[in-house]
Amino acid sequence: MARHWKPQDLRLGMQRRITRRDVLHGLAWAGAAGLAPGALAQAAAGATADAPADYPPAWTGMRGSAPGSFEVAHALRDGAAFDAAQDLDEDYDLIVVGGGISGLAAAQFYRERRGAGARVLILDNHDDFGGHARRNEFRLKGRLHLLHGGSAEIGSPRPYSAVADGLLRRLGLDVAALRRAYPHPEFSDESAAGYGVFFDRETFGADKLVAGRQGKSWLQFLDAAPLTAAARADLQRLDAGTEDYLAGLEMAARKELLARISYRDFLRDHAKVDPQVLQVYAGLTKGEWGVGIDAVSALDFWGFAGKRAPGLAGLKLAPGATAQMSYTAAGYAQTGGSYYFHFPDGNATIARLLVRALIPHSVAARTVQDLITARFDYRRLDEAAAPVRLRLRSTVVHAANALDAQGGVRVTYVPADGRARRVRGRACVLACYNTIIPYLCPELPQSQKDALHTLIKTPLVYASVALRSARPLERLGVRYVYAPQSYFTTVVRNPALPMGSYRPPRGPDDPTLVFLERDPCRPGLPEKEQNRAGRAELLATPFETFERNIRDQLGRILGPGGLDPARDIVAITVNRWPHGYAGEYNALFEPLLPEAQQAHVIGRARCGNIAIANSDAGHAAFADIAMDQADRAIGELLAGTA
């Protein structure tokens, strides 16, 4: 029977034949486990001519933590037992749980130190490798278009360590040389040309895109915005940055105060702004921390944004960090950050470089530039004769130190057919989410399990949307739109950077991609409680809801430029990450503890032949942290493997 769509849905184009790949949404793992091997992933993802069933980067619809990737883990959390596992005749030197950057780097570090003949098995619950370093591919008018579905760029609050930088160089990646060869602005640089702010009618009384900030004061820029005169005047006052709202306080006392109050409270109680200003600035912190200005300290926002932080420039804060700042804010305040580079597919290029190094026969690419357009042969990732095997769609449910005479570890996993298997290894690295580790490794001390449970990740959604033409964006003169109160807080036009043989068209009438970010949170709660609420929301949200909001929001923002969402949106990929990026210390809600007492340090302790490596273990969501933690874990194992 044909679906009956509401008139508004028809205007948005919800009836169009865009693949909605969440057909398993809401099904229990047990129901899906009866499918034949590989059928679970194919049923969830489907296939087209440009997105064959054996090539996940080209799949559209629901991606990231998509149906089929998390049901087994949730069943384990809820008490399911997986005792009847088939013992495979497979024995490895190292078993890695998690195929993200940290897990792949751990495998590479191990082989560099133990030799190329070391046998390594990498297990991952998703249908693609890279963890959050995910690649979205589109074929539009016969041309390849790329966008990141997660980790976006090489960039960190502190310079890359010798470990992380050295690994990149050994993989063939010289960031400084790439910057010289391919100069480009930061992907999400809101200070560049084409910045706009979208005011939604639900919050501000009218839908209005205000664009063309360059060369204008805030008062001039916002002259056409649906704001009160008082709000516009306050925005201009904050942007000028000349007033000292903490007059009379010494420098140390200023930073102490700013560490104890949120940026929202600073604006409301010290700068005394109009309530509309709080609505305009509400999402300024979401892109970095995943929560609004109510849950980020004013000091952290100053450390991150510096002179660009409205209202804080006039305080004349002394350079440098304090112990009460988060990793990100302190890093930028102390060092100014690391080198920067954005690949056309984000940090998926790093993951692909690692897989090429580990399993060279899986792709034909000699250089970083070659890799941008190369297609991996996923059928060759798990070959019996290869020293390194990468096994996707395989959720680990148990990892334990073996008590028999052979020693080592035993790891049990559940593949797509739902029938548990067990493999042997000398050692194991758990490079998965910290919150699942207490369930799959029950021998850990209770204090370590408690610490791991507290390391809640920041949920987020990165959507990649293909438009028939870039003309609406060109007409409006925008490439970056900040939408503080909308479903998606940012909308960014893909810069479509050429590299190697990658040459996406950039003309106004050519197809283009836009990137949208949503950071689900619950303002008013402590940060981790907001993260938990956002995670629950994402797991309960089907693709259709994301699609409807994408079509509605793009229509309202770009409609004045001629965009018709029913006609002009040709493909949608939603990268849903309920367990998104690693959190950081937040002085508003957490006590300042000595390093040895911090949860991420307690949680990453080695347990016999099992070590832990992920960005959670470094308490910060950056690719260099993931690599550094992988190096630490391998060092611990090689120093103490029983």
Order of alpha helices (4+ residues) and beta strands (2+ residues): alpha-alpha-alpha-beta-alpha-beta-alpha-beta-beta-beta-alpha-alpha-beta-alpha-beta-alpha-alpha-alpha-alpha-alpha-alpha-alpha-alpha-alpha-beta-beta-beta-beta-alpha-alpha-beta-alpha-beta-beta-beta-alpha-alpha-alpha-beta-alpha-beta-alpha-alpha
